[in-house]
């Protein structure tokens, strides 16, 4: 599954670069990303969170010009 590979890479990248958090961005009413939870269990030292895309936009805006210490995964489904 492609999403599982993306999640695995995101956590590997976060660990390699010293990041403290991985955020999976999704649209709750259309997507479920169980595979991220499965991968997150392998990396207990990295915080994992699911964020709805609408909230993400509000969270990211203030940090555009600052150093962000998290890795963000966007799950986009093409119809």
C-alpha positions as a printed Julia matrix, in Angstrom:
79×3 Matrix{Float64}:
   0.0    0.0    0.0
   1.42   3.38  -1.02
   0.24   5.17   2.14
   2.1    2.69   4.33
   5.32   3.33   2.43
   4.84   7.1    2.71
   4.21   6.84   6.46
   7.25   4.6    6.94
   9.45   7.07   5.06
   8.06  10.04   7.03
   8.91   8.43  10.38
  12.32   7.32   9.13
  13.03  10.87   7.89
  11.85  12.39  11.17
  14.16  10.13  13.17
  17.13  10.72  10.86
  16.7   14.51  10.94
  16.0   14.78  14.67
  12.38  15.83  14.26
  10.08  15.3   17.2
   6.69  14.88  15.53
   4.93  13.49  12.46
   1.54  14.93  11.53
  -0.81  13.16   9.12
  -3.04  15.69   7.41
  -6.36  14.35   6.15
  -9.97  15.14   5.4
 -11.76  13.17   8.13
 -15.0   12.59   6.29
 -13.35  10.78   3.37
 -10.12   9.22   4.59
  -8.93   6.81   7.21
  -5.2    6.28   7.58
  -4.8    3.3    9.9
  -1.38   2.47   8.49
   0.09   5.61  10.11
  -0.87   4.33  13.55
   0.8    1.02  12.76
   4.02   2.73  11.71
   3.88   5.17  14.66
   3.97   2.24  17.08
   7.45   1.39  15.77
   8.71   4.9   16.68
   7.67   5.6   20.3
  10.13   8.51  20.58
   8.32  10.46  17.82
   4.93  11.97  18.55
   2.24  11.15  15.97
  -0.88  13.21  15.42
  -3.75  13.28  12.96
  -4.88  16.73  11.86
  -7.86  17.68   9.72
  -6.73  19.74   6.72
  -8.82  22.76   7.73
  -7.08  22.94  11.11
  -3.7   22.35   9.51
  -4.02  25.47   7.39
  -4.7   27.52  10.5
  -1.78  25.9   12.37
   0.83  26.2    9.62
   0.2   29.83   8.7
   1.98  31.39  11.73
   5.02  29.15  11.19
   5.67  29.85   7.52
   8.8   31.89   8.25
  10.02  29.82  11.22
  11.83  26.54  11.65
   9.22  23.8   11.99
  10.3   20.7   13.93
   7.71  18.33  12.54
   7.23  16.24   9.43
   3.86  16.64   7.73
   2.22  13.96   5.57
  -0.62  15.07   3.31
  -3.03  12.33   2.27
  -4.76  13.33  -0.94
  -7.19  11.06  -2.69
  -7.66  11.62  -6.39
 -11.06  10.72  -7.73
